[in-house]
């Protein structure tokens, strides 16, 4: 029986991934290992970090091995089990792969989830998963916003950035978002409650810095960085004294063979700012706490989180590339069935 479709990495991308870097194959559904289970994945998270995992380069996680499926956070139901705590039919979230069935030996990233409390299991890959909690802990625990401060967010229309702005507003901050195109900028203000939006498209770093300065004349107290490149350079020219920079992502750099780097990093020194490299893995043991608060905000309408759900594992490559074209709005998720 060949019923397990798997999206494999066949070669390391050079620059932007092309379709021939991957292959979709069908294998037999595996049997559960001793002390583990087989998870039937229903949804897989598509995230910029996956592009970094495809490179054979030092990082916070080992690279995806060639001929292995592309690593991804998934949510699904236990298909077969040899573990006393995981029974067939249980819903589980964990770090697995873009494949219909995954072999799982539970670790710190594996958790049962209660899908009766949400409108879709995909919520555990967005608002109640690592993405929503990346915004939650990155802003509240790393940046520590104070009422009246200005929070500047790049990639503000994306999954993490849209939530950062909303949480900042809940905590009494003024929010400025950077996004690409008039539609996304309008969405920042009208749907996510940003006080101002700046369109980066068609602007040099210097022009973008001027545009940011118009709406942050006293500088940004907090920068939540998701983009890097010329966008980050423009933000660095608009820091308030003792600003805190949360370096969460550098999506503009991931497909670039020649890295731009931070050319205005000297402003961190000039403004006595703090630059903090941030990974959500540092807060895994507090996910329940963050998830409970996110659930309250979602229920009250204080936070909205949009999902961009693409369908079918056969669509894995074009769905993944939406991350880099800017086509997605909200959290990008692949429905595998």
N, C-alpha and C positions, 0 to 999 in steps of 0.2 A: 504494500500500500504506500503510495507517495502522496500524502495529504498535507505535508508541512512545507508551505512555501517560505523561503528564507531569502533575505536581501543581503547578498554577500559583497564584501569589499575585495575586489580582485587585484587592484593595483593602487598605489598611492597617488592621489591627485597631484597634479602640478598646476598650481593656480586654482582656477574654478574647476570643480569636479565636472567630468563629462560622463555621459551615460555608460560608456564602455569601461569606466572605473569600477562598475558594479555588475553583478549578475543575479538574476532571480532564478532560484533553483527549487526543485521539489524533492523532499526527502521523506522517509517514513516517519510517522509520528513516534517520538522516542518513548521509552519506558521510564518510569520514575526511578531515580537512583536510590541507593540505600540512604535513609534519613532525609530524603528530599521529595520533590513532586514535579509534575509536569504542568505548566501553566498554559492555558489556552488564552493567548493575548487577544483582547478586543480592540485596544487603542494603544498607539505608540506615540511618544512625544518626539517632536522634531525641533531640535535646538541648535543654535550656532555652535555650541561646544562640540557637537559631533564632528564638525569639520576639523577642529584641532586634533581630535582623537584619531583621525585618519592619517595624520603625519607621523613619521618615525622620528619623533623629536621629544626631548625631555619635557614632561608636563606633570600635572598633579595626578594624572591617571596614566596607566600604560597605554600605548597606542593599540588600536584595534589590529589584531593579527590579520595578515592577508589570508583570504579564503574563509574568514569568520564572518558571521552576520554583523551588520552595523549595530553597535551598542546603542541602546535606548532605554529610557524609563517607560515601562508599560503598565497597563492595568488589565486584568482579565480574571478568568475563573479557573480554579484547579480542575484539571482534566483527570489526573490519576495521581495517587499519593502513597508514599511510604513514610509519611511523617505524621506523628500523632496529633499535631496541632493544626494541620491543614487537610481538610476533607474535600472530596470532589464537590464542586459547586461553590466553594468559598471564593469570594472576590479578594484579589491580592494585588498590591502595587509593589514594584521593585525595579531594580536596574537589570534589564535583560537585553533584548535585541529586537530588531525589526524582523520578526518571524512569527508565524502563526502559533507555534508551540515552543516553549522554552523549558529547558531542564533547570530546575531551581534547587539549590541547597541554601536554605534560609540564612541570611546574614543581617547586618545592621541596616541594610537598605530594603529589607523585605518586610512588608506589613499587611495584615488583613485590613480591609476597609469595609465600611458599612454603606452600601450603595442605596439603601432605603432612605437615607437622609439627603440625597441629592437628586437633581433632575436627570443627570446622566453620569455614568461612571467616569467619563472623560474629565469631570471636574477634579478628579484626583491627580490629573496631569496639568491642571491649570490653577484655579483659585486655591485648592486645598493640597496641592502638590508642591514640588520643589520650586516651581516658577513663582507662584503667589508668595511662598515663604521666602524666596530670594529677595523679593521686594520688602517684605515685612521685616526680616532680621537685618538686611543690609541697611535699611533706612533707620530703624529704631535702635538697633544695638550697635551698629558701626558708626553711623553719622550722628545719631542722638540729636534730632532736630528740636529746636526751641521755638515757641510761638513768636511770630514776627520775622523769622529768618526767611531768606530767599533760597529756594531749592531749584537748581537747574538740572534737568534730566535730558540726556541724549537718548535716541531711540525711544522717544516718549510715547509713540503710538504702538509700540510693541508690547509683548505680554508682560514683561517685567516693568518697563517704563511707565505704562499706563497705570499700573497699580501703585508704583512709587508716588506718583503725583497725587493720587487720591488719598493715600495714607498721610502724606505730608499736609494736605488740606485739613484732614481730621485733626491734626496736631497744630493747627493754627499758623501754618506757613504760607508764604506766597510762592506760587509754583510757576515755573517757566519751562516749557517743553520744546525740544528740537525734533523736527520730523521732516520727511521728504514729501513735498507737494501740498497744494492748497487743501485737498480733501482731507488728508491726514491732520493738517494743522487745524482745520475747522473741527475735526473730531476731538482733538485734544481739549479744546475749549468747551464745545457743546456737550460732549458725552462724558469726558473724564474730569471736567471742572478745572482745567488749568487756567491760570490767570492770564497767561500770554503764551503764544506759540511763535516759533521762529522756523522758517522754511530754509533748509540748508541747500536745496538744489540750486545749481547755477551760480553758486557763490564760492569765491576763493576763501581761504582761511581768514584773510584780512577782512574781506567783505562780511563774512559770517560773524567775525568778532565785533564788527561795528553794529551789525543788526542785533546781536545779543546785548551790547552795551546800551542800546536804545531802550530796552525793556528791563535792564538790570543796572541802572546808573550807579548804584552803590556796590555793585559786584554781587557774586553769588556766595552765600555762606556755606552751602553744600552743593557739590557737583556729584551726581550719580551717573557714572560713565559706563555706557554700553557700546559705544561706537568706535572710538579711537580715531587715528588719522587726523585729517584737517579739522574735523569737528572738535576733537579734543584740544587741538592747538588753539582754536578760537575760544573755547571755554577757558583755557588757562590764562588768556589775556583778560578775563573778566572775573577774577577771584577777589573776594573781600578779604580783609586781613584775617588771618587764622582760619581760613576756609578748610573744610574737610572734604576730601575727594574719595569717593568709594569707587574703586576700579573693579567693576563687575564683569565687563566684557569689552572686546575690541573687534566687533564684527566686520568692520571695514578692512581689517588687516588679514582676516583668516584666509582669503583666497589670493592674497598678494604675494608674489614671489620676492618682491623687493619691498620690505617693510618700511612704512613711512616713519614710524617712531613718534615720540613726543618732542617736537622741536622747540616748544616754548616751556619746557620743564623748569627752566630757570625761574619762572614765575612762582613756583612752589616755594623756592627759597626767598624770593623778593617779598612775598605776602605771608611768609612764615606759616604756610599751609601744611596740611597733613595728607599724605597719599597712602591709602590703605587698600592693599590687594585683598579681595574678598571672595571666598568660596562658601557656598551654602552648606557644604559637608561639615563645616565646623559647628553647625547647629542641628544636626540630625537628632540628637537626643532631646531637643526641644520642639520637635515638629508638632506634637500633640497640643502644646501650649499655643503655638502660632496658628495652627489650624483651627482651634476653637475660636480665637479672636477673629480670624478671617471669616469664619462661618457666621458670626454675629454681624459683621459689617455687610456681608453679602445679603443676609436675611433682612437687614434694615434698609438696604438700598444705598448705604453710604459708600460702598465699593461695588463697581460693576467690573466684570472681567469677560471679555469677548473671546470666543473660540472660533478659529478658522479650521474647520474639520474637512480634510480631504479624504477621499474614499478609495479603498482597495490597495492591497500591497503591490499590485501591478503598477500602481501610480506612485510608488515610493520615490523614484528619482525626481520627477517633475515637482512633486509635493515638497521635497526637501529643498529644491532650488528656489522655491518661493521665498525662503528666508533671505536670500541674497539679492533678489530682484526688488524687494520691498513690496511684493504683491500681497503678502499676508496682512491681515488686520486682526490683532489679538493673538492668542496662543495658537500656534500651529500644531495640529494633531492629525495623525493618520489613523483612520478607522480601518482595521485590517480585514474585517469581514465584508 
